[in-house]
Amino acid sequence: MASGSSSASNTKLEFGDTNPHMDTSINALSLCRIGQETVQDIMFKTLETFHILKLAHIPNGVSIPFNSHQERLNKLNENLQIMTTKLFKKLRIIYDKVNELDNVDVESRSQADLVAVVSKRDSLTMDTDKRSLPLRDNEREDLVKALVAKNNDLHLIIEQLRSLIWDINSMLVMASPKH
């Protein structure tokens, strides 16, 4: 579990380190990476929990060793405690921090930066795309016709195979000795 060690080394950063220089080096991208590792850890623990539950035997009169049962129960409780107390809380803190950074970024941008601007070059390419549209429609129609023809050919082949299999089955039934 390599991702657990890297996310554990960054735990101080998410939980509020007092060093302001380190706090500015954290950006939304690195937080998202840490969040992704945390989600992977949660998934790993969940899969491990389901594996433990899958191996658990239903008490149907068969006696199982108490130590084995107790080990599984302890491992199950440990997994659930780690997920609830550490991983989900860590993920929530990362989520809040990313939202906080994203809101600061949105507020610092001007409205002109948020609106897409179409340049003359882009409008020229749009015009050429509109002129080539009938060409593309013709190509599409040709491809659709070719596809329909191939589908019809495949349909005929499938029907021929069905009749061949029917004939073979009929011959096998006639050739088999009667009981």
Solvent accessible surface area in square Angstrom, and as a share of the most:
residue,aa,sasa,rsa
1,M,138,0.61
2,A,86,0.67
3,S,31,0.20
4,G,14,0.14
5,S,78,0.50
6,S,44,0.28
7,S,4,0.03
8,A,64,0.50
9,S,85,0.55
10,N,30,0.16
11,T,42,0.24
12,K,152,0.65
13,L,36,0.18
14,E,15,0.07
15,F,100,0.42
16,G,58,0.56
17,D,48,0.25
18,T,133,0.77
19,N,64,0.33
20,P,104,0.66
21,H,141,0.63
22,M,80,0.36
23,D,60,0.31
24,T,111,0.64
25,S,81,0.52
26,I,16,0.08
27,N,80,0.41
28,A,33,0.26
29,L,138,0.69
30,S,32,0.21
31,L,1,0.00
32,C,69,0.41
33,R,111,0.40
34,I,5,0.03
35,G,8,0.08
36,Q,108,0.48
37,E,24,0.11
38,T,0,0.00
39,V,67,0.39
40,Q,92,0.41
41,D,7,0.03
42,I,15,0.08
43,M,102,0.46
44,F,97,0.40
45,K,22,0.09
46,T,35,0.20
47,L,113,0.56
48,E,38,0.17
49,T,10,0.06
50,F,125,0.52
51,H,101,0.45
52,I,17,0.09
53,L,88,0.44
54,K,165,0.70
55,L,83,0.41
56,A,48,0.37
57,H,117,0.52
58,I,141,0.72
59,P,125,0.78
60,N,112,0.58
61,G,83,0.79
62,V,105,0.60
63,S,107,0.69
64,I,62,0.32
65,P,90,0.57
66,F,146,0.61
67,N,112,0.57
68,S,36,0.23
69,H,85,0.38
70,Q,62,0.28
71,E,121,0.54
72,R,68,0.25
73,L,71,0.35
74,N,82,0.42
75,K,76,0.32
76,L,28,0.14
77,N,80,0.41
78,E,78,0.35
79,N,0,0.00
80,L,77,0.39
81,Q,110,0.49
82,I,37,0.19
83,M,17,0.08
84,T,78,0.45
85,T,61,0.35
86,K,127,0.54
87,L,19,0.10
88,F,101,0.42
89,K,120,0.51
90,K,14,0.06
91,L,47,0.23
92,R,143,0.52
93,I,57,0.29
94,I,6,0.03
95,Y,117,0.45
96,D,67,0.35
97,K,51,0.22
98,V,30,0.17
99,N,58,0.30
100,E,95,0.43
101,L,43,0.21
102,D,69,0.36
103,N,86,0.44
104,V,86,0.49
105,D,63,0.33
106,V,66,0.38
107,E,142,0.64
108,S,92,0.59
109,R,118,0.43
110,S,60,0.38
111,Q,153,0.68
112,A,76,0.59
113,D,105,0.54
114,L,95,0.47
115,V,100,0.57
116,A,96,0.74
117,V,125,0.72
118,V,95,0.55
119,S,54,0.35
120,K,171,0.72
121,R,191,0.70
122,D,68,0.35
123,S,44,0.29
124,L,115,0.57
125,T,72,0.42
126,M,107,0.48
127,D,62,0.32
128,T,66,0.39
129,D,68,0.35
130,K,142,0.60
131,R,173,0.63
132,S,32,0.21
133,L,97,0.48
134,P,82,0.52
135,L,112,0.56
136,R,129,0.47
137,D,70,0.36
138,N,85,0.44
139,E,98,0.44
140,R,157,0.57
141,E,95,0.42
142,D,89,0.46
143,L,127,0.63
144,V,66,0.38
145,K,139,0.59
146,A,55,0.43
147,L,109,0.54
148,V,77,0.44
149,A,52,0.40
150,K,133,0.56
151,N,79,0.40
152,N,85,0.44
153,D,74,0.39
154,L,101,0.50
155,H,109,0.49
156,L,107,0.53
157,I,88,0.45
158,I,83,0.42
159,E,71,0.32
160,Q,120,0.53
161,L,93,0.46
162,R,146,0.53
163,S,62,0.40
164,L,96,0.48
165,I,98,0.50
166,W,183,0.64
167,D,73,0.38
168,I,75,0.38
169,N,75,0.39
170,S,46,0.30
171,M,122,0.55
172,L,113,0.56
173,V,111,0.64
174,M,167,0.75
175,A,83,0.64
176,S,58,0.38
177,P,109,0.69
178,K,194,0.82
179,H,226,1.01
